[in-house]
Structure formats: C-alpha cells, structure tokens
C-alpha cells in the first residue's frame, strides 16, 4: 500500500511527505521538538549527528547511481569491500553555511562535494582492487568522464530525544489512523528502547579485562554501568523515525562508535569497585574491539498486543506488461544563467524531469487509457509516477560560457512498471 500525507510536529509545523509501504520521516530533524534549553554539549552532539546523517545521505545517493548495466556504485563498492573509502572522501564535503537550527531541538546541515573528488576515489578503488572490481579502471574513468561537472549535495538532520514519542502522522491515514495516541507513543518508545538494547547486547560478549566480559562489568554494582550507558544512549540525538504500514516503528539514534567508547570509558572509571586496567594499551585494545563489534543504534517498536490492528497487504491489479516496459525515455532540460552553476543545473534537472513526466503521461496503460487518464482516477498511480521519476538519472550535463546549463536525463520504463505493480 502506498501512503501519502503529513507528519505532525509538536511545535505545530507539518512536513508533507510521500513514501511506499510506510509513513516515513526521512530525518528526525523533520520532527521539530518542543522548544527548551539545549546545552552546548547537546548542541554539539546534534551538529555532529546532523553532519554524519548528511554524509550517509550523500553515500546513499551516490550508491544508487549506475556504472554499467546491472551495476550501481554501491554494487561496485560492495564487491571491492571499499564502502569506507567513499565515506572517507565524503567526510571532506564542504558545509554550505552554518548549522541551521529549526528550533531549540532540531539541527540541519547541508554538505556539498564535487563529482571530481568522488570520481577520483572510485577510479582509485578500481585500480587498487582490480582483482575484485567488476569494472576496469579504464572503463570506470570513461563512465565517470562527465562527473567533473557535477556536484553532489545532501542535507543531514538530527533532533533531541526528549520528546521523540510526540512524532506522529497528522492525517487520518490507514493503517495508523486507527491507532490511538497512547499506543503510538508506546511503539515509538519501544523502538528507542530496542535500539538501546541492540547496542548494549552487541558489546556484552567482548572479553576485557582479565577474561571478564563487558556484560559482567555492565551488570556489576547492581547494573550501575548498564544504567549509565542506557541513560547515555537515551539522550542521543535521533536521526530517523519510520512509521511502517505493518504498524511497527523503526528508530535510529546517532551513536558514533568512538564517542560511545569515550562515554563507556568515562562511565566505567566513575564506578566504584570495578577492576579496570590502568594501562593505556589495554584501553586501546578495548577501543579497537568495541568499534568493530558495536551494533548500529537501530530499533523496532510495535504496538501493544491489545492495540494491534490487522492490516491487509496490497493486492496486485496490474498483471500484463505493456509493450513499452523494456524501453528507455530521454529528456533534455535547459536552464538560463543563474547566480550559481549548481542552481542553474538544478533548474535544468527540474525541467528535464518535467519533460520525462510528460512522456510518461502519454504512455498507454490500457488499450483505451493513457497513464495520465488513469492517474486522474487513481492518485496512487500518480504517486507511482512520482516515485519512478526519482530514479531518473543524469547522463550528461553541458555548462555553457554564458552560464546556461543543459542536463540530459534518462529513465528505464521497467522501473515505472515495477512501481505500478506495487500499487494496490
């Protein structure tokens, strides 16, 4: 089922969204929390979390780009075990302006990085890992030849966790429309508790020191260290909340492993009667092991059993592929000179997408109806088109001396058919 609507924010601000199969708050910064004093330390944590979130968004955007038939950038990184190499490059992305505070609890940061830097990193990976690479360095350089004129950008966000349970869909949208506020809040809180539990469980088996496990240290003194680390994680900024159509909630906390280690060390040293090493090499060993083993702070929460509501899965109504399913469409978008190349390129991209959309609307979905006609009768078809257009890719950008830009985009119509098949 495709669900479309808004997210209710405690401050009264609403953010429109679209999502397939779930209600999606892309970043927790979309959930502006109730205003209140925020310490300098908390603000620093939220800035760091927002920046890390932006780097992740850049990584995801670039990872989806195609390099060859049935090969994306992420496929290439996975096969060469080099995803971290791209992340290191993305950490060099330039921050656009300063952190933007939507309110006392919510921070946004925008990053930009040139396509040249990204392309150079991918080419270097292909050269170093030639035995694993699914594409040769020469082929890759040819594919990436136009990236020098591109700029990748992403916005990262984070919010304080004090009132995260107030996040909620605003409209009466199935299936969450039938869920009362108390049950929804319980599901969000449960997701946060599950995220905290996932982190702590991941480090319990680690042996240190003197063949003791961290689980034993966490449980010592009536669980004082466990309690301290639980409180630390509960106060971490939130970077994502997802209300899914199976009535579960996914929640992600910002928890960089190095920062978690520092917090663990400080909390452990503050405890009484814990047998801890005093030499730095032992702590260095623990740091290295913990960083490798620490689980992502991602949790899932569900409604209380008595509040669970049966949900019927989407049914398929489109079964016969049209004759255009294996075709591609192309469009050329143009933009006049602007105050920056990036802005002009963005306008040209919007123009190209609009032209792709016009071509899609003229496609025949049935013998007697175009996609435009069917979409007017069924908003879910329109949403499928919108989702498909997000998958269109730029294969060439022309920057002219007068500042104008021409962007060439292409779209695989099989992507459209797959989206239509998912539409109830």
C-alpha positions as CSV (number, residue, x, y, z in Angstrom):
1,X,0.0,0.0,0.0
2,X,1.2,3.5,-0.8
3,X,0.6,6.0,1.9
4,X,0.8,9.7,1.5
5,X,0.3,12.5,4.0
6,X,1.9,14.7,6.6
7,X,3.9,14.4,9.8
8,X,2.7,16.2,12.8
9,X,5.3,18.1,14.7
10,X,4.9,19.1,18.4
11,X,5.6,22.8,17.5
12,X,2.8,22.9,15.1
13,X,4.9,22.6,11.9
14,X,3.9,20.0,9.4
15,X,6.1,18.4,6.7
16,X,4.5,16.8,3.7
17,X,5.9,13.5,2.6
18,X,5.4,10.6,0.3
19,X,6.5,7.0,0.9
20,X,5.9,3.5,-0.4
21,X,4.7,1.0,2.1
22,X,5.3,3.2,5.2
23,X,4.9,6.6,6.7
24,X,8.4,8.0,6.5
25,X,10.0,10.8,8.4
26,X,13.2,10.9,6.4
27,X,15.2,12.6,9.1
28,X,14.4,13.3,12.7
29,X,15.0,16.9,12.0
30,X,11.7,16.9,10.4
31,X,10.3,16.4,13.9
32,X,10.8,19.8,15.5
33,X,10.6,19.1,19.2
34,X,9.1,21.3,21.8
35,X,11.3,24.2,22.5
36,X,13.5,24.1,25.5
37,X,17.0,24.9,26.7
38,X,19.7,22.9,25.0
39,X,23.2,22.6,26.5
40,X,26.3,23.4,24.4
41,X,27.3,19.7,24.7
42,X,23.9,18.6,23.4
43,X,24.0,21.1,20.6
44,X,27.5,19.9,19.6
45,X,26.2,16.3,19.6
46,X,23.3,17.2,17.4
47,X,25.6,19.1,14.9
48,X,27.8,16.1,14.7
49,X,24.8,13.8,14.3
50,X,23.4,16.0,11.5
51,X,26.7,16.1,9.7
52,X,27.1,12.3,9.9
53,X,23.5,12.0,8.7
54,X,24.3,14.2,5.7
55,X,27.4,12.1,4.8
56,X,25.2,9.0,5.0
57,X,22.7,10.6,2.7
58,X,25.4,11.5,0.2
59,X,26.7,7.9,0.3
60,X,23.2,6.6,-0.4
61,X,22.6,9.0,-3.2
62,X,25.9,8.2,-4.9
63,X,25.5,4.5,-4.2
64,X,22.3,4.3,-6.3
65,X,24.0,5.7,-9.4
66,X,24.6,3.3,-12.3
67,X,28.0,2.4,-13.6
68,X,27.1,-0.2,-16.1
69,X,24.1,-2.5,-16.8
70,X,23.0,-4.1,-13.5
71,X,25.9,-2.4,-11.7
72,X,25.5,0.5,-9.3
73,X,28.1,2.4,-7.4
74,X,27.1,0.5,-4.3
75,X,27.4,-2.8,-6.1
76,X,30.9,-1.8,-7.1
77,X,31.8,-0.8,-3.5
78,X,30.4,-4.0,-2.1
79,X,32.3,-6.2,-4.4
80,X,35.6,-4.3,-3.7
81,X,34.9,-4.0,0.0
82,X,35.5,-0.3,-0.3
83,X,32.4,1.4,1.0
84,X,34.5,3.0,3.8
85,X,36.8,4.6,1.2
86,X,33.9,6.5,-0.3
87,X,32.8,7.6,3.2
88,X,36.3,9.0,3.9
89,X,36.1,11.1,0.8
90,X,32.6,12.3,1.6
91,X,33.8,13.4,5.0
92,X,35.7,16.1,3.0
93,X,32.4,17.5,1.7
94,X,32.1,21.2,2.3
95,X,29.4,22.5,4.6
96,X,27.1,25.1,3.0
97,X,26.7,27.9,5.5
98,X,26.5,27.1,9.2
99,X,24.2,24.7,11.1
100,X,20.6,25.7,10.8
101,X,18.5,25.3,13.9
102,X,14.8,24.9,13.1
103,X,14.1,25.2,16.8
104,X,16.0,24.6,20.1
105,X,16.0,20.9,19.5
106,X,16.4,20.4,15.8
107,X,19.6,21.0,13.6
108,X,20.2,20.8,9.9
109,X,23.4,20.8,8.0
110,X,23.9,20.8,4.2
111,X,27.0,19.3,2.6
112,X,28.3,19.6,-1.0
113,X,31.1,17.7,-2.7
114,X,32.4,17.9,-6.3
115,X,31.8,14.9,-8.6
116,X,35.5,15.1,-9.4
117,X,36.5,14.1,-5.9
118,X,34.0,11.2,-5.9
119,X,35.1,10.0,-9.4
120,X,38.7,10.1,-8.4
121,X,38.0,7.9,-5.4
122,X,36.1,5.4,-7.4
123,X,38.8,5.2,-10.0
124,X,41.4,4.7,-7.3
125,X,39.4,1.9,-5.8
126,X,39.1,0.2,-9.2
127,X,42.9,0.5,-9.7
128,X,43.8,-0.8,-6.2
129,X,41.2,-3.6,-6.2
130,X,41.5,-4.6,-9.8
131,X,41.2,-8.3,-9.0
132,X,37.8,-7.7,-7.3
133,X,36.5,-4.9,-9.3
134,X,33.5,-5.8,-11.6
135,X,34.6,-2.9,-13.9
136,X,38.1,-2.0,-15.1
137,X,39.7,1.3,-14.1
138,X,39.7,2.4,-17.8
139,X,36.0,1.6,-18.2
140,X,35.2,3.4,-15.0
141,X,37.0,6.5,-16.0
142,X,35.1,6.6,-19.2
143,X,31.7,6.2,-17.4
144,X,32.7,8.9,-14.9
145,X,34.0,11.4,-17.5
146,X,31.0,13.7,-17.0
147,X,31.1,13.8,-13.3
148,X,33.6,16.6,-13.2
149,X,30.7,19.0,-13.9
150,X,28.5,17.6,-11.2
151,X,28.1,18.5,-7.5
152,X,26.5,16.1,-5.0
153,X,24.6,17.7,-2.2
154,X,22.6,16.4,0.8
155,X,21.1,17.7,4.0
156,X,21.5,15.9,7.2
157,X,19.4,16.5,10.3
158,X,19.1,15.4,13.9
159,X,16.9,16.2,16.8
160,X,16.9,15.9,20.6
161,X,15.3,12.8,22.0
162,X,13.4,14.3,24.9
163,X,10.0,14.3,23.2
164,X,10.6,11.9,20.3
165,X,7.5,10.0,21.2
166,X,5.5,13.0,20.1
167,X,6.3,12.3,16.4
168,X,3.1,11.2,14.7
169,X,1.3,11.2,11.4
170,X,-1.1,14.1,11.3
171,X,-3.7,12.9,8.8
172,X,-6.2,10.0,9.3
173,X,-4.2,7.6,7.2
174,X,-4.7,3.9,7.1
175,X,-3.4,1.9,8.9
176,X,-2.2,4.3,11.6
177,X,-5.5,6.2,11.6
178,X,-7.0,3.6,13.9
179,X,-4.1,3.7,16.4
180,X,-4.7,5.8,19.5
181,X,-2.1,8.3,20.7
182,X,-1.1,6.3,23.7
183,X,-0.4,3.1,21.7
184,X,1.6,5.1,19.1
185,X,3.7,6.7,21.7
186,X,4.4,3.3,23.3
187,X,5.5,2.0,19.9
188,X,8.0,4.9,19.5
189,X,9.3,4.5,23.0
190,X,9.6,0.7,22.4
191,X,11.6,1.4,19.3
192,X,14.1,3.6,21.2
193,X,14.4,1.0,23.9
194,X,15.1,-1.7,21.4
195,X,17.8,0.4,19.7
196,X,19.5,0.9,23.0
197,X,19.2,-2.8,23.8
198,X,20.8,-3.7,20.4
199,X,23.8,-1.6,21.1
200,X,24.4,-2.9,24.7
201,X,23.8,-6.5,23.7
202,X,26.4,-6.2,20.9
203,X,29.2,-5.4,23.4
204,X,28.3,-7.8,26.2
205,X,30.4,-10.7,24.8
206,X,33.6,-8.7,24.5
207,X,36.2,-10.1,26.9
208,X,38.1,-7.4,28.9
209,X,39.8,-7.2,31.3
210,X,41.3,-10.4,32.8
211,X,38.9,-12.5,30.7
212,X,35.9,-10.8,32.1
213,X,33.2,-9.8,29.6
214,X,31.8,-6.3,29.3
215,X,28.5,-7.9,30.1
216,X,29.8,-8.7,33.6
217,X,31.1,-5.2,34.0
218,X,27.7,-3.8,32.9
219,X,25.9,-6.0,35.5
220,X,28.3,-5.2,38.4
221,X,27.2,-3.0,41.2
222,X,23.5,-3.8,40.5
223,X,23.9,-2.8,36.9
224,X,25.2,0.8,37.6
225,X,27.3,0.9,34.5
226,X,24.5,-0.6,32.4
227,X,22.2,2.1,33.8
228,X,24.7,4.8,33.0
229,X,25.1,3.7,29.4
230,X,21.4,3.3,28.9
231,X,20.9,6.9,30.0
232,X,23.7,8.0,27.7
233,X,22.1,6.3,24.7
234,X,18.6,7.5,25.6
235,X,19.9,11.1,25.4
236,X,21.5,10.7,22.0
237,X,20.1,12.7,19.1
238,X,17.6,10.8,16.9
239,X,18.3,10.7,13.1
240,X,15.3,8.8,11.8
241,X,11.8,7.6,12.6
242,X,9.8,5.4,10.3
243,X,6.1,4.6,10.8
244,X,5.7,1.4,8.7
245,X,2.4,0.1,7.3
246,X,2.7,-3.1,9.3
247,X,2.2,-0.9,12.4
248,X,5.8,-1.1,13.5
249,X,8.1,1.8,14.1
250,X,11.8,2.0,13.2
251,X,14.0,4.4,15.1
252,X,17.7,5.3,14.7
253,X,19.9,7.0,17.2
254,X,23.1,8.9,16.4
255,X,25.8,6.8,18.0
256,X,29.3,7.1,16.5
257,X,31.4,4.2,17.9
258,X,34.4,6.4,19.0
259,X,32.0,8.6,21.0
260,X,30.3,5.6,22.5
261,X,33.7,4.2,23.6
262,X,34.6,7.5,25.3
263,X,31.3,7.6,27.1
264,X,31.8,3.9,28.2
265,X,35.3,4.6,29.5
266,X,34.2,7.7,31.5
267,X,31.2,5.9,33.0
268,X,33.3,2.8,33.9
269,X,36.0,4.9,35.6
270,X,33.3,6.7,37.6
271,X,32.1,3.4,39.1
272,X,33.2,2.0,42.4
273,X,34.7,-1.4,42.9
274,X,35.3,-2.2,39.2
275,X,38.6,-3.9,38.4
276,X,39.7,-1.9,35.4
277,X,43.2,-1.8,33.8
278,X,45.2,1.3,34.4
279,X,47.5,1.0,31.3
280,X,46.6,2.8,28.1
281,X,47.4,-0.2,25.8
282,X,44.6,-2.2,27.4
283,X,42.1,0.7,26.8
284,X,43.4,1.0,23.2
285,X,42.7,-2.7,22.6
286,X,39.2,-2.4,24.0
287,X,38.5,0.7,21.9
288,X,39.5,-1.2,18.7
289,X,37.5,-4.2,19.6
290,X,34.4,-2.3,20.6
291,X,34.4,-0.1,17.5
292,X,34.4,-3.2,15.3
293,X,31.7,-5.0,17.2
294,X,29.3,-2.2,18.1
295,X,25.9,-2.6,16.5
296,X,24.0,0.2,14.9
297,X,21.7,2.0,17.2
298,X,18.6,0.9,15.2
299,X,15.5,-0.4,16.9
300,X,12.0,-1.6,16.1
301,X,9.0,-1.0,18.2
302,X,5.5,-2.5,17.9
303,X,2.1,-1.7,19.2
304,X,0.9,-3.4,22.4
305,X,-0.7,-6.7,21.5
306,X,-4.2,-5.5,22.5
307,X,-3.8,-2.4,20.2
308,X,-2.6,-4.3,17.1
309,X,-4.8,-3.9,14.1
310,X,-5.0,-6.4,11.3
311,X,-3.7,-5.0,8.0
312,X,-4.5,-6.4,4.6
313,X,-1.5,-6.4,2.3
314,X,-1.7,-4.6,-1.0
315,X,-3.2,-6.6,-3.9
316,X,-1.9,-6.7,-7.5
317,X,-4.2,-5.2,-10.1
318,X,-1.8,-4.8,-13.0
319,X,-0.6,-8.1,-14.4
320,X,0.1,-7.7,-18.1
321,X,3.3,-5.8,-19.0
322,X,2.7,-3.1,-21.7
323,X,4.8,-3.0,-24.9
324,X,6.9,-0.1,-23.6
325,X,8.1,-2.0,-20.5
326,X,11.6,-2.6,-21.9
327,X,12.1,0.8,-23.4
328,X,14.0,3.9,-22.1
329,X,13.0,7.5,-22.4
330,X,15.2,10.5,-22.5
331,X,14.7,14.2,-21.9
332,X,16.8,17.4,-22.2
333,X,16.3,20.1,-19.6
334,X,17.5,23.6,-20.1
335,X,18.1,26.5,-17.6
336,X,19.1,30.1,-18.1
337,X,22.1,31.6,-16.3
338,X,21.7,31.8,-12.5
339,X,23.6,33.1,-9.6
340,X,25.5,29.7,-9.4
341,X,26.2,26.8,-11.6
342,X,24.6,24.5,-9.1
343,X,21.3,26.4,-9.1
344,X,21.2,26.5,-12.9
345,X,21.9,22.8,-13.1
346,X,19.1,22.1,-10.6
347,X,16.7,24.2,-12.6
348,X,17.7,22.3,-15.8
349,X,17.2,19.0,-13.9
350,X,13.7,20.0,-12.9
351,X,12.9,20.9,-16.5
352,X,14.2,17.5,-17.7
353,X,12.1,15.7,-15.1
354,X,9.0,17.6,-16.2
355,X,9.6,16.5,-19.8
356,X,10.1,12.9,-18.7
357,X,6.8,13.1,-16.8
358,X,5.0,14.4,-19.8
359,X,6.3,11.4,-21.8
360,X,5.2,9.0,-19.1
361,X,1.7,10.5,-19.0
362,X,1.3,9.8,-22.7
363,X,2.1,6.1,-22.3
364,X,-0.8,3.7,-22.8
365,X,-1.5,1.7,-19.7
366,X,-4.5,0.0,-21.3
367,X,-5.8,-0.1,-24.8
368,X,-8.1,2.9,-24.2
369,X,-6.4,4.9,-21.5
370,X,-3.1,6.7,-21.0
371,X,-1.3,6.8,-17.8
372,X,-2.4,10.4,-17.3
373,X,-6.0,9.4,-17.6
374,X,-5.7,6.5,-15.2
375,X,-3.7,8.7,-12.7
376,X,-6.5,11.2,-12.6
377,X,-8.9,8.5,-11.4
378,X,-6.4,6.8,-9.0
379,X,-4.0,9.1,-7.0
380,X,-1.9,6.0,-6.2
381,X,-0.9,5.7,-9.9
382,X,0.2,9.3,-9.7
383,X,2.3,8.5,-6.7
384,X,3.9,5.6,-8.6
385,X,4.9,8.0,-11.3
386,X,6.4,10.4,-8.8
387,X,8.5,7.6,-7.2
388,X,9.7,6.5,-10.6
389,X,10.8,10.0,-11.6
390,X,13.1,10.0,-8.6
391,X,15.0,7.1,-10.2
392,X,15.7,9.0,-13.4
393,X,19.5,9.6,-13.9
394,X,21.6,12.3,-15.4
395,X,24.0,11.0,-18.0
396,X,25.3,14.3,-19.3
397,X,25.5,17.9,-18.3
398,X,26.6,20.8,-20.5
399,X,27.8,24.0,-19.0
400,X,28.0,27.0,-21.4
401,X,30.1,30.1,-21.2
402,X,27.0,32.3,-20.7
403,X,26.1,30.4,-17.6
404,X,23.3,28.4,-19.0
405,X,23.1,24.7,-18.5
406,X,21.6,21.7,-20.4
407,X,21.0,18.5,-18.5
408,X,20.3,15.1,-20.2
409,X,18.4,12.6,-18.3
410,X,17.2,9.0,-19.0
411,X,14.7,6.7,-17.3
412,X,14.2,3.0,-17.6
413,X,10.5,2.3,-18.1
414,X,10.8,-1.1,-16.4
415,X,11.3,0.9,-13.2
416,X,7.9,2.5,-13.8
417,X,6.2,-0.9,-14.4
418,X,7.7,-2.2,-11.2
419,X,6.3,0.7,-9.3
420,X,2.9,0.3,-10.9
421,X,2.8,-3.4,-9.9
422,X,3.3,-2.4,-6.3
423,X,0.3,-0.1,-6.4
424,X,-2.9,-1.5,-5.0
